[in-house]
Amino acid sequence: MTRLPVVSGQAAVKAFAKLGYTLDRQSGSHMILRQGRAPHRRLTVPNHKTLAKGTLRALIRQAGLTVSEFTDLL
């Protein structure tokens, strides 16, 4: 199992942008990313200095990635 990197919310958004996610809107400290048009996917990324491990792991899973694929995007 690959170790989970320590990243900020902004760094995670930049990594997900490489997959085609764009910033849809921001509600408080949470950035809502959107991918695609009709059957779109959404990710809610907290705009924090460091993301909690469980939160980051859940975001990676929701995006359909493995941890090693995500670290390659960073």
C-alpha positions as CSV (number, residue, x, y, z in Angstrom):
1,M,0.0,0.0,0.0
2,T,1.4,3.4,-1.0
3,R,1.8,6.0,1.7
4,L,-0.7,8.9,1.5
5,P,1.0,12.2,0.9
6,V,0.4,15.3,3.1
7,V,-1.2,17.9,0.8
8,S,-3.1,21.1,1.1
9,G,-6.5,21.7,-0.3
10,Q,-5.1,23.9,-3.1
11,A,-2.6,21.2,-4.1
12,A,-5.3,18.6,-4.3
13,V,-7.4,20.9,-6.5
14,K,-4.4,21.4,-8.8
15,A,-4.0,17.6,-9.0
16,F,-7.6,17.0,-9.7
17,A,-7.6,19.8,-12.4
18,K,-5.2,17.5,-14.4
19,L,-8.0,15.0,-14.6
20,G,-10.5,17.6,-16.0
21,Y,-12.1,18.8,-12.7
22,T,-12.8,22.5,-12.7
23,L,-13.9,24.8,-9.8
24,D,-17.7,25.0,-10.0
25,R,-18.2,27.2,-6.9
26,Q,-16.9,27.8,-3.4
27,S,-19.1,27.7,-0.3
28,G,-17.2,29.0,2.7
29,S,-13.9,27.1,3.0
30,H,-15.1,24.3,0.7
31,M,-14.3,24.2,-3.0
32,I,-16.7,22.3,-5.1
33,L,-15.1,20.8,-8.2
34,R,-17.0,19.4,-11.2
35,Q,-16.0,17.1,-14.0
36,G,-17.9,16.6,-17.2
37,R,-21.2,17.8,-18.4
38,A,-24.3,15.6,-18.2
39,P,-23.3,12.7,-16.0
40,H,-20.9,14.9,-14.0
41,R,-18.9,14.0,-10.9
42,R,-18.5,16.4,-8.0
43,L,-15.8,16.6,-5.4
44,T,-15.9,18.8,-2.3
45,V,-12.4,19.8,-1.2
46,P,-11.8,21.7,2.0
47,N,-9.5,24.7,1.5
48,H,-7.2,23.8,4.5
49,K,-3.5,23.9,4.8
50,T,-3.3,20.2,5.3
51,L,-6.1,17.7,4.4
52,A,-6.9,15.0,6.9
53,K,-5.8,11.6,5.8
54,G,-9.4,10.1,5.8
55,T,-10.7,13.1,3.8
56,L,-7.9,12.9,1.2
57,R,-8.4,9.1,0.9
58,A,-12.1,9.6,0.4
59,L,-11.6,12.2,-2.3
60,I,-9.1,10.0,-4.1
61,R,-11.7,7.1,-4.0
62,Q,-14.5,9.4,-5.2
63,A,-12.3,10.4,-8.2
64,G,-11.8,6.8,-9.1
65,L,-8.0,6.9,-8.5
66,T,-5.5,4.9,-6.5
67,V,-3.1,6.6,-4.1
68,S,-0.2,6.0,-6.4
69,E,-2.1,7.5,-9.4
70,F,-2.9,10.6,-7.2
71,T,0.7,11.0,-6.1
72,D,1.8,10.9,-9.8
73,L,-0.5,13.9,-10.4
74,L,1.1,16.0,-7.7
